[in-house]
Amino acid sequence: MITGILLILPLLFSLVIFSLKDEKWIRLLATAGSVIEFLVSLYGLFLYSTQCHCQFLLDIGWIESLHVNLRFGVDGISLLLVLLTTFLTPLIILSSLGHGYHKPSAFYGLILLMEMAFIGVFSATDGLVFYIFWELALIPAYFICAVWGGNDRIRITFKFFIYTFTGSLFMLVALIYLYFRTPAPHSFEIIYLYASHLTSKEQGWIFLAFFLAFAIKIPIFPFHTWQPDTYTEAPAGGTMLLAGIMLKMGTYGLIRFLLPICPIAVKEWGWIALALSVTGILYASVIAIRQSDMKRLIAYASIAHVGLIAAGIFALTQKALEGAVIQMVSHGINITGLFIIISLIEKRMKTREISRIEGMATHAPWLAAIFMILLLASIGLPLTNGFIGEFLLLFGIFETNVWMAAIAGLTIIFSSVYMLWMYQRTMLGKPVDASQKIRDLSLTEAIPLVPLVVMVFWIGIFPNFFLHLAEPAIQEIINLIH
């Protein structure tokens, strides 16, 4: 029941918003719908925690001849990502209200459609249903970037669409092949996919197909080239949706599908994926240091951070998987907050160029303070959410490969360099003429930032609540691998 409500609510609100013309009502309904969705997910968390980890199963008949049903359910991993989605969506909407986007009914309606698709991806327990919602999430993302993006939005958005759609086709082919290798009667249900009768060679091909689909979405080096341009050209709200939530679809897919379906291939070929992930950390970090555009710098920083998450997943240890799950949540919180801050700076300064911004902390101390908190969380300062995930990831990778852990650990040093350099140049020093006229955070601008700061410290100081939530599901994945 809870899963059905979580899927239907954003769809209903989006359909109503699409039909409205009054911008006041559009904003009100978009905010209200996303907040109600978050409250429903919190109620689901309460039930999950108090009723012996109930699964919220939803099973609706669909294509009976192929034994395909609309099957949904959650465990600790998927519940955390559903909560991340419903937590970030209202904050993204609130942070977008001051931008005055044209065609607001379409903009906010598409955001809620994306939210529905994300929840479908994170709760689907049928491979074909997972694929359908995976593709559904791409459609509103495409239009948000193409309609409200920057000057080069059409070319960049088309590149983004081609990359991700092509990767999805590999996954679809793999799912169809798996369907015929499942026990009779054949099914796309995830427990049937886990029980597929695959040889080592077959697992190798399935591994490759799934890896391409998920690596492009994350993105993992060298499948990352669509990401910096798309993040830079997308509108602020679109960038937050892509970085804060959408890329988690790829890391979630690795954990939920690739590892348990292809355990032999993962052990045989996973070291290549691990090496690519670590290479991406170094590559993206070096490129980030050279950036002059704040938004583009954070885009490359995101590649480095998710590279560490992917490396932890392929380390195949329980600690690394725990770190990957908690870091998916933490990364979504931190990256969304950073992009909100950057959009506020751009709104005030009319630029994102680091060289043209200086001394903002003098006249905007609250903005500078929250910027520093989110920045330090991204670096992984102890007692922040970033530290918990990075520590568990590096610990888990160390158990698998010491040298890979040492190289991956450089992400902490590199992120300190480019993050603190960006902060020093923009917030400290003597204010430039433009920054002398800027104002500090208003109440409406602070509202979406305060919950993010609260979560930075909640996860950083009390991580066990989140770790215990995901632990049984992670242990199940480990058992399937080994």
N, C-alpha and C positions, 0 to 999 in steps of 0.2 A: 504493500500500500504506500509506504513512504517513498519507495523508489519511483512508483508511478506518479505521485504528486510532484516529486522533484523534476521529472521529465515534462509533465504537462503544464505546470505553472508558468515557466518562462515562455513556452510556446503560446499559451493563451494571452499572456500579457503582450507579447510581441505582435500578435495578430490584431489586438485592440489598438496598440500604438500605431501600427501601420495605417490604420483607418482614420487617425486623428489629424487635425490641422492646427489646433491651438497648441502652441509651443509650451505654454504653462502646464497644460494637462499632460502633454507628452513627457516632460521632465518629471512631473509628479508620479505618473504611473510607472515610468522606467525605474525610478528610485524605489518606489513602494514595492514593485514586483520583485526587484532584486533583494530587497531587505526581507520580504516575506519568505523568499526562497532560502535565504541564509538561516532564518529562524526555523524553518522546517528541517533543514539539515542539522541544526543544533539539537532539535528534538530527536532526530534519527540517531545522533551521537549518544544522547542520553539513553535511548532504548538499547542501543548496541552495547553500551557499557554496563547497563543494569540487568539485561536479560540474556546473559551468557552468550554474547556475541552473535545475536540473531542476524540472519543474512539479508533480510528485506527482499525476499525472492519475489519476482514477478515473472510469470510465464503465460504468454498469450499465443494461441495458435496462429500460424501465418501460412506457410507453404507446407501443407501436410504431406504432399508427395515426396518432398525432400527431407522431411522431418526437421524443418526449420521453424523455430518458434522465436518470438520476441522475448528473449530471456535476459533478465537483469538480476543482479544481486551484488552485495558488497561484502568485502572482508576488511581487515584493518588497513591494508594498503590503499584500496580503492576509496574507502571512506575518508581517509586523510586527503586524498586528491579531490574528492567531491567537496569536502569542507573548504579546501583551498579555493576551488572555483567559486563557490557561493560566497566566500568571504571577500575575495578580490573584486568580483563583479560589481557590487554596489559601490565600492570605493573607486573603481575605474569610472563608473557612471557619474559619481559625485565630482570627481576631479575634472570631468569633461564638460560639466554644466556651464562653466565660465568661458568656454572657447567659442560659443556661438556658431556651431557648425550649421551650414545650410542643410535643408531637408532633414530636420531633426527627427521626424517620425521614422525615416528610413535608417538613420544612424543608430538610434537607441533600440529600434526594433531588431536590427541586425545583431547588436550586442547580445540581446536576450536570446536570439536564435543560436548564437555561438555558445552561450552558456548551456542551453539545452543539449547541444551536440557534445560539448565537453563531458557533461554528466553521463550521456549515453555511452561515450567511449570508456569512461572510468567504471561504469557499472555493468556493461554488457558481459554476459557469460556465454555468448554464442559468437563464434568467429565471424560469421557473415554479418550479424548485427553490429559487431564491433567495427567491421569494415565500412558499413553503411554510415554510421555516425562519424567515423573517421573522415569520410568524404564530405559529409554534411557540414562539418566544422570548417572545411576549406572554402565553401561557397560564400558565407557572410564575411569571412576574412578577406577574400578576394575583393568584394565590393567595397568594404570599408577602406581598404588600402587604395583601390583604384579611383574611388569617387572623392575621398577626402584627403588623399595623400599629397605629397609635394609636387614640384614641377615635372619631375621625371617619373611620376607614379605609374603611368601606363606601361612603360617598358619594364620597370622594375617589378611591378605586380605580375605581369605576364611571365617573367622569368621565375618568380616565386611559384606561380601556379603550375608551370610546366615541370619544375623540379619536383614539387611535392606530389603532383598527380602521377608522374612517371613512377616515382617510388611506390605509390599506392598500388599501381598495376602489378608490380612484382609481388606484393603481399596478396593480392587477389588470386593470382595464379597459384601461389603457394597454398592458400586456403582451399582452393578447388582440388588441388592434388591431394592435400591432406584428407579431404572429405572422403575420397575413394579408398584411402588407406586406414580409415577408422573402422572399428568393429561393427559388424552388422547389427541392427540397421544403421546405415551410414548417417552421420549427423555432423553439423558444425558446432555442436555444443562443446564447450571448452574441455569438459572431462573426457569426451570422446577424442578430441584432438590430442590430449595428453596421452591417451592410450593407443595412438596411431602405431601401426606396425611398420617401422621404417628401418631400412638398412643404414649402415654408416654412411654410404655414398648418398643415399636419399636425404639423410639428415644434413649432409653438407650443402646440397642444393637448396633445401628449405631454409637453412641457416643464412645462406647468401641472400635469398629473396627477402626474408624478413629483415635482415640486417640493413639492406639497402633502403627499404621503406622507412625504418626507424631512424637510421643514421642521417638521412636527409632531413627528417623532421626535427631532430634534436638541436643543431646539426653537429655531426662528428666530422673532423678533418678526413678527407678533402672534399666532403659533400656540403661544405658550409657557405659556398660563395654567394648564394642567394640572400643569406641572412643579414649582413651589415647594410647592404643597400635597402633591403625591405624595411628593416627597423628604422633606418634614417629617414626614408621617404614616407612611411606610414604616419597617419595622424597620431597624436599622443596616446589616445585611447586604444587605437589599433596596435600600437607598439606594445603597450602594457598587456593586452590580451595575448599577443603572440609570444612575448618573452615570459610573462608571468604564468600563463596557463598552457598555451598550445604546445610549446616544446616539451612539456611534461608528458604529452601523449606518446612521444617517442621513447622516453626512458621507461614509462609505464609499460609500453609494448614489449620492450626488451625483457622486463621482469615477468610479465604475465604470460607472454607467448613464446618468445625465442628461447629462453633458458629451459623451461620445463618440456617443451616439444622437441628440442634438439640437444639433449644433454651430451651425447657423444660428440657431436660436431662442435659444441661449445668448448669442450675440453681439448679438442683437436685443433680448432681454428680460433678459439677465443683470444689467444695471445696476440693475433694480428689486430683484432678489434681493440684490445687493450693498448697495443703499441700506437695505433692510430689515435686513440683518445688522448694518450699522453703527448703525442706529437702535436695534437691540436692545442693542448694547454700551452706549450712553449710557443708555437707559432702565433696564436691569438694574443698571447701576452706581449710578445715583442711588437706586434703590429699595433696593439692598443697604446703602447708607450709613444708611438709616433703620431697619434691622432691629435688633430687640433679642434675637431668638432666633438662636443661633449656627448651627444647622442650616439655618435659613431664609436667613440671610445667605450661607452658602456656596452654597445653591441658586441664589440670584440671581447670585452671582459666577460660577457655572458657565454661566449663560445668556450673560453678557458674554464669557466666554472662548471658548465655542463659537461665539458670534457672530463673533468675530475669525477663527476657523477657516473658517467659511462664507464670510466676506468674501474670504478668501484664495483659496478655491476658485473663486469667481466672478471673481477678478481675471484668471484664465486665463493666468498666466505660470508658467514652470517653477519659479522661486524660490518663488512663493507656494504652489504645489502641494507642493513639498518641505517648506515650512514647515507646511502643513496636515497632512501625514502625520506629521511628527515631533511636531507639537503634539497630535495625537490621542493618540499614545502618552504624551506627557508629561502631558497633562491627565488621562488615566486614572490615572496613577501618583499625581499630586499630589492629585487630588480624593478618591481612595480613602484616602490617608494622612490627609487632613484630617478625613474622616468617621470614621475609626478614632479619631483623637484626640478628636473631639467626643463620640463614644460613651463613651470612657474618662472624660472630664470629667463627662458626665451620670451615669455610674455612680457616681462619687465624690460629686458635689455634689447629685444628685437634681434637677438643673435644667439647662436650657440657656440660661436668661436671663442675658445679659451683665451686667446691673445687679446680679445676686445672686452674682457670682463675682469674686473679686479676690485677687491675691497668691499664686496657686498656685505660682509658680516658687520661692517660699521653701521649700516643703516637697516639691516635685516637680520638681527641676531637670532631670532627664533628660527627663521628659515635656515640659517647657517648651522644652528645647533642640531636640528633634525637631519639636515644633510650629513653632518658629521656622524651621527648615530648610525644612519643607514649605510654610510660609507664604511665605517669600522666593522659593522656586521658583515658586509660583503668581504672585507679583508679576512675576517675570522677572528676577531678579538675575543678572548675569553669572556664568558658570561653573556655573549650574544649568540643568536641562533646559528650564525655562520660557523662558529667554532665547533659546535657539537657535530655538525655534519662533516666538516672537513677532518676533524680528528678521527672519527670513526672510519671515514673513507681511507685515509692514509694508513691507519692501523690495519684495516682489512687488506689493503693492497700490499702492505709490508709482509703480511702473513703469506702472501702468494709469491711476491717478487720484490726483493729488497731494492734492486736498482730502479725498477719502475716506480716504487714508492718515493725514492730519493728524487727522481726527476719530477714526478707529479707534485712533490712538496714545494718545488720552485714556484708553483702558482701563488703561494702565500707571499713570497718575496716580491714577485713581479706585480701582483695586485696591489701591494703596499706602495710600490713605486708609482704606478700610473694613477691610482686613486688619490693618494696624498698629494701628488704633483698637481692634479686637477683641482683639488680643494684649495691648495695653497695659492694657485694662480687666480682662482675665481673669488674666493671668500676673504683672503687675507691681503695685506698690503694697503697702499693708499688708494682710496676710491677714485675711479675714473669719473669723468664728468657725468656719464649716463647713470652710473650707480649711485651718485649723490642724490638723484631724484627718485630712487626706487623706494617702495614701501615694504614693510615687513608682512608676514603672513596675516591674512584676514581670518576671521573665524570660519568662514565657509571653506577657505583653502586648507585650514588646519584639520578640519573634520576627517577627511580621508587619510591624513598622515598619522594622526594620533593612534588609531588602532594598529597600524603597521609597527609603530615604535613599541607599543605594548607587547605585540607578538614577538618582536626581536628579543625582548628580555624574558618573556614568559618561556619561550622555547630554550633560550640560553641558560636560564636558571633552573627551570623545572622540565627537563627534557623527557623524564621517564614517562610522563603521561602519554606522550606521542610515541615513544619507543615501545611501550607496553601494548599500545593499541595495534601497532603493526607487527609485533613479534610473532604471534601465532601464524599469520599468513606468510611471513618471511621463512619461518621454520618449515612450513609446508613446501615452499619453493625449493629450499635447500634439500629436503628429503626427495623431491622429484628429480633433482639434478644428480644426486648421489645414489 
